[in-house]
Amino acid sequence: MNISFENQVRSSVVPPPLAPPLKGEGDSGRGSSPSPLRGGARGGGNPVAHAESGCAFAITVETDADVAVREALLDRAMGPKRKKKSSEKLRRGRRPSEGLAFVARDAAGGVVGTVRLWDVAISETGSKALLLGPLAVDPSLKSAGIGSALMRHAIAEAARLGHGAILLVGDAPYYARFGFSAEKTGTLAMPGPYERHRFLALELVPGALDGAKGVLKPAGRKVRKAAAIRLAA
């Protein structure tokens, strides 16, 4: 399911569904252990495609050309206060973890969903993890299963790339379906205001967060200065 930038599908035709319908979606997480989506071309150029609730969409790697439309989608889905969240402190001035920024495209190639994962470190122990977010779907397509598909794809790719754990701040009942819980976050903290019961973790490698303690801090690749200016504009 590793999809290269050179092989994005942006045409008006979305391939036939390659995965079974995924019920439910949301804008940041709920249940069984994640499993890779079926039908994705590992190491190939084809996107993972779905057709759910009458809505056909494909999940592909995000490109630079998607930045403006992604930001507009996030504004519509999450409102103007989204950049004041504690998790934004861990993303500001950084790039998503290598190979872990995805968008969902409709049949016309438009961006209708987004999810990104970010490299973070845990201050006292130096443990590494990923921070997931934001996860958002176009408000007009909230019941199409896009959020669930993005989550399962992101989790499967993070596991395939060898990451040990994913953290997020979100709705616990939703994210439990993907295996997230607050069981391993009691000794961890976000670098700003947040609701502790919404601070969740999923271990991709059993024991990856054992002994981890401290406040999350950014550990990802820094955005080049010119790119940072464009993002702030």
Secondary structure, DSSP 8 states (H G I E B T S, - for coil): ----GGG---SS------S-------S----S-----TT--TTSS--EEEEETTEEEEEEE--GGGHHHHHHHHHHHH-GGGGGSTTHHHHTTB---TT-EEEEE-TTS-EEEEEEEEEEEETTT--EEEEE---EE-GGGTTSSHHHHHHHHHHHHHHHTT--EEEEES-HHHHGGGT-BSTT-TTEE-SS---GGGEEEEESSTTTTTT--EEEEE-S-B--HHHHHHHH-
